[in-house]
Amino acid sequence: MVSTRNREIFWFCLALALAISLASVGGVILYDFYTGGSDSPGRISLHPGGGILAIIISATLLTLLFQLPRAATTFGVLGLLVAITFSLVPALPFGPGLQYTKINPLLLVAIGLIFLSALSAIHLPRGWRFGLVSAPLVLAVGLTSFLSRWYPPLAAAGVGSIAESTLVVSPLLMLVGLTLPFLYRIYHREIPVYSRGLILVSILGILITTVTWHTMRLQYSQNLKQRAQTQVSQLAAATASAFHVKLALVRRLAERWEVLDGAPSEQLWQQEVSSYLRDFPEMRLIALLDRNLNSVRVESRTLDYHAWLDRFLAQEETRKWFEHVVDSKAPHLSWPLPDRKGRAHAVISVPATPEPGNPWPVVAVVDLHHVYQGLTQQQNNTLNLAVFYEEELVYDTSPNIPESEQLHLASAVVEAHHDNVWRIDAYIGRGSLPPDELYLPPLILFGGLGLSFLVMLIHLFWRESERRSVVLTELNDTLNYHLEEERGLRQTNEKIMEFSRDLLCSISPAGRFLTVSPASEAMLGYAPEELKGRHYNLLLLTEDRDSTVEEVRKLASGQSNRALGFRTRLRHRDGHTVTVSWTAEWSREDNALFCVGRDISDELVAETLSRERDQFFSLSPDMFCIVDLNSHFFEVNNTFVETLGYTREQLLGTSYLEVIHTDDHQKVNDAVQSLTEGEDVHNLFIRAIDTTHNEHWLQINAILSGDDLIYVVARDITESLETQERLRSSEALLSIAEKTAMIGGWTVEIPPGKVVWTPVMFDIFEVPPGEEPDLETGLSFYTDDSRATLSTAIDLCASTGIPFDEEVQFRTASGRLRWGRAIGHAVKNEKGKIVRLQGGFQDITASRQAMDQIRRYAERQATIFESITDAFFTVDKEWRFTYVNRRSEEILHKSREELLGHNLWEIFPAAIGTEFDEMYTRAMETGESVSFEGYYAPLDNWLEISAYPSEEGLAVYYRSIRERKEAQWKLEETLKELERSNRELQDFAFVASHDLQEPLRKIRAFSDRLLVKSDKLGPDERDYLERMQSAAARMQSLIMDLLSYSRITTRAKPFEICDTETIINGVLQDMETAIAAEQASIKVLPLPPITGDATQLRQVFQNLLSNSIKFHEPGKSPEIMIYPEDIRQDSWTLVVTDNGIGFDEKYAEKIFHPFQRLHKRDAYSGTGIGMAIVKKILDRHGASVRVQSAPGEGTTFRIRFGPHETVEGANHG
């Protein structure tokens, strides 16, 4: 027990330490990332995705440890969702912005197992099994990731995004994996193992550790940046020195050659150059160039450098550079240029002047890669270095690291020469650190976490030892208390043994009495001393020995824990039988059977008597109950309970007045008073209320016994009373029905022929009541034919017993002719002899007249249905044809005989599942009429159908619309063809117009060129050119107008509500120049809105106003007025009037045709397409236009905008 408790404490401490550590590390990661951003110069930040997951895992473990299932479940599910989301970041549409949250797939597996183990520990009855399976997997992931740092084949198994995160995350994963099998036991513990001191100690220790770890990381980052700055500064100084040395070497070589009168001899050249190339391996080529940059002398290590020099000299900026070198008379270092292998080289050039005024450049090609390789090898570089010339990479100590994976640390600029700027960068691979900076912080972190865990464990074990000390003290006190209680109980048991009337004993496994209470002498006649050591068979009857032995065996073997009410018969000392009920239990500690026996011999006799009485009570069909004089139930039988619906427990002990109707309480009280006075109660009728509050009429008889109990016998007569009431009601209703329906009854006794009529018969025949006629007189009321029919029916019924039902005509005593229905049958005695005829007679005059009227109506209706041109049929509720007219026979190709009485769906099975089935069924089920069109394939016919439901079924009117459908199809095909033709025509006009413009543009372009040289042409030629240009411009204008005309329908926009005033104001703003030039006056009154295409309406107003401004008398300013007229709810008229030149109204229709002009072109410009565009736009808008004009009196346009459909409808219009 103690060992188990200690293990729980250990794992609890470990889980708590891990939870707080994860929260602390995750918090540091997030703080580091959000304060320092992503990887910044000199600083490496761990990815925040891991920090977020660490905090969620911590929250899950903490809520699980503190037994908060809802919170733990919430954090567990949240963690799973977050982990899956982070793993899918590269595939998400917004993933590029969340690259710093993505996690490794192996880490996703491990984290998923951790969360699932926590959830299983909370919700599964055997959740520890999942933790036991998950633990090795998580351990394996953590261990493999940890080893991946030193074992390259496992590099892909690292769970961290960088080496530092792998070294931190992997041990944490392994430690969490160790706790997974024990989460179930920790969560389901019964005793708390935590305290406030433990939590404070753990939080304080772990926070100090993580802060120390984070501070050390920051310090290392700062040191790394300083070291990088030092290295680039040193390399920059070395670079400047190296370049200075190389320039000086080449300058001295050039100075020696300047003292010569010309180019150096071949021998001198070879001697000088060979020594330079031998002593300075970074120099690859030395050459002497003339002023045209041709090689005079060249010497190189390989021929490849000749090609390199040729490429360098072929560059455009090279010549300018050499000119600068010569002009400055100073050595220069050129820009780098890579060779075929990508190694950067540069040229050092120094001007030499072997001949006065004729400088020759001396050049030396330097391998920059070799130079920087030597410089970097001289330094103890632990960082990566890169050299750039104006952002172009020259040298890199780690060329395999892509630029995207480099973390910049420091930079330095090298001014090698006054026109060269070089930059040196120090960097490390993203996520990599030097070994001392990589391993020491994690060691400090986990060392501190381990010490914190040990402090927590020591604190918890100390608190546990204190708790156990307190528990042991309490247990000792409890033990002493129970010992005192046991002594008291032992004394009490001894007194119970002495004074109990029940037999108390204990029996050994051999069946012998060990202890016996004094009650044995009174119960069995034996003293306890006489029975001790004796076998119980001494007392047991032979018939009960086998069952007793079996019961003892079950108790001793443990098959039965305790025997309750086990009965045996024992022999009394004087020989009579004593029945004992035993309660027995086997004690394994004492290895004995302890028994308590009670003499139930007298109870068995009472039980037998009670059983007989209960059987009488239970089997009686009447309601029995026993009540006392205080009105309480003492006993009730089953019939009583079943009749009223109460349970026995609800009735016994309660007052019977609660189930008796309040109006009958006085009756009951009077009956009880009579019983107390010595009188019995017979046939007392009262009402009882059952559990559903229904009344039961009871007939009660009761007597009072000598023990002051009232024995009551009751019978439920509710149904009998209801039957009597229904019989009386039926007789009254029958009498009313006879009078209402005019149905009378009659009997004829055979053989005397005596006739008996009911009262209604007298009313039917208008005979005074009581004057019953004999048979012959009664038959005399009928007409001759009816009398013969009825006499034959009566004789046949009297002789053979065959019943009759005839409609007959009779005259009443007052002489009125009426119709009646006579029904009769024979009545036989016990010997089977016919002794009487009886039956009924109904006046059916009204129904007969109604039937005649219905028949006549049906005949007229049939005539109408047969004469209508539509087909018609009716079906009943079972879909059987009840009527079919002649037109239906023609359309359905079925005769009436084939249809009437047959099921619609059996005759026309192809209609099942079609719209016929759907619409007919809807009409039948909803009671609403339907109309539709449908095609029935077997008949190859289109039908227009209207179905009207009724109480009888369905009436269907239909007609063949096949011809109309065919005409409609032809019309649709024609419309499609017309639409296609219009579209092709519009396409042709558009394409043709564009193709026509191309030659026109060329004509205008060439004529423009000729006009530029018009000074070489004669006057006629210039006039021809100007005319050609004018004609081309006019032709192009016509084409553009033609395009505008064609686009009215092809590029139309949907209709919408347009502000007319806004559109006109926009047109006026566009025409400001023309209005000002012509000094036009335009007045616009408030205008209603228009439903239409705003762009096209703008064209209408622009063309109208443009014409009003253009066509006016010279020297007379245009005056234009725009106002509404005849404004109604759904229409109005727009009026545009001017004071222009006007025209004869006989040309009013002509102006709306394309390219129609009423004036000469030289008088007024234009193509004649404007008003055609206006007309076409207004036609599309459903508007009409009228023109009023006269020469010299101006022109007035009236545009009537009528009512519009919806916007969509207008668009189609």
Secondary structure, DSSP 4 states (H G I P E B T S, - for coil): -HHHHHHHHHHHHHHHHHHHHHHHHHHHHHHHHHHH-SSBTTB----HHHHHHHHHHHHHHHHHHTT-HHHHHHHHHHHHHHHHHHHTGGGSTTGGGGGGG---HHHHHHHHHHHHHHHHHHH-TTTHHHHHHHHHHHHHHHHHHHHTTT-GGGGGG--SSSHHHHHHHHHHHHHHHHHGGGHHHHHT-SS----HHHHHHHHHHHHHHHHHHHHHHHHHHHHHHHHHHHHHHHHHHHHHHHHHHHHHHHHHHHHHHHTSSSSPPHHHHHHHHHHHHHH-TTEEEEEEE-TT--EEEEEESSTHHHHHHHHHHHSHHHHHHHHHHHHHTS-EE---EE-TTS-EEEEEEEEEEEETTEEEEEEEEEEHHHHHHHHHHHS---SEEEEEETTEEEEES-TTS-GGGEEEEEEEEEEEETTEEEEEEEEEETT---HHHHHHHHHHHHHHHHHHHHHHHHHHHHHHHHHHHHHHHHHHHHHHHHHHHHHHHHHHHHHHHHH-SSEEEEE-TTSBEEEE-THHHHHHS--HHHHTTSBGGGTB-GGGHHHHHHHHHHHHHTS-SEEEEEEEEEE-TTS-EEEEEEEEEEETTTTEEEEEEEE-HHHHHHHHHHHHHHHHHHH-SSEEEEEETTSBEEEE-HHHHHHH---HHHHBTSBGGGGB-GGGHHHHHHHHHHHHTT--EEEEEEEEE-TTS-EEEEEEEEEE-TTSEEEEEEEE-HHHHHHHHHHHHHHHHHHHHHHHHTEEEEEEETTT--EEE-HHHHHHHT--TT----HHHHHTTB-HHHHHHHHHHHHHHHHH---EEEEEEEE-TT--EEEEEEEEEEEE-TTS-EEEEEEEEEE-HHHHHHHHHHHHHHHHHHHHHHHSSSEEEEEETT-BEEEE-HHHHHHHT--HHHHBTSBHHHH-GGGTTSHHHHHHHHHHHH---EEEEEEEGGGTEEEEEEEEE-SSEEEEEEEE-HHHHHHHHHHHHHHHHHHHHHHHHHHHHHHHHHHHHHHHHHHHHHHHHHHHTGGGS-HHHHHHHHHHHHHHHHHHHHHHHHHHHHHHHHTPPPPEEE-HHHHHHHHHHHTHHHHHHHT-EEEE-----EEE-HHHHHHHHHHHHHHHHHS--TT---EEEEEEES--SS-EEEEEEE-S----GGGTTGGGSTT--SS-TTTS---S-HHHHHHHHHHHTT-EEEEEE-TTS-EEEEEEE-----HHHHHH-
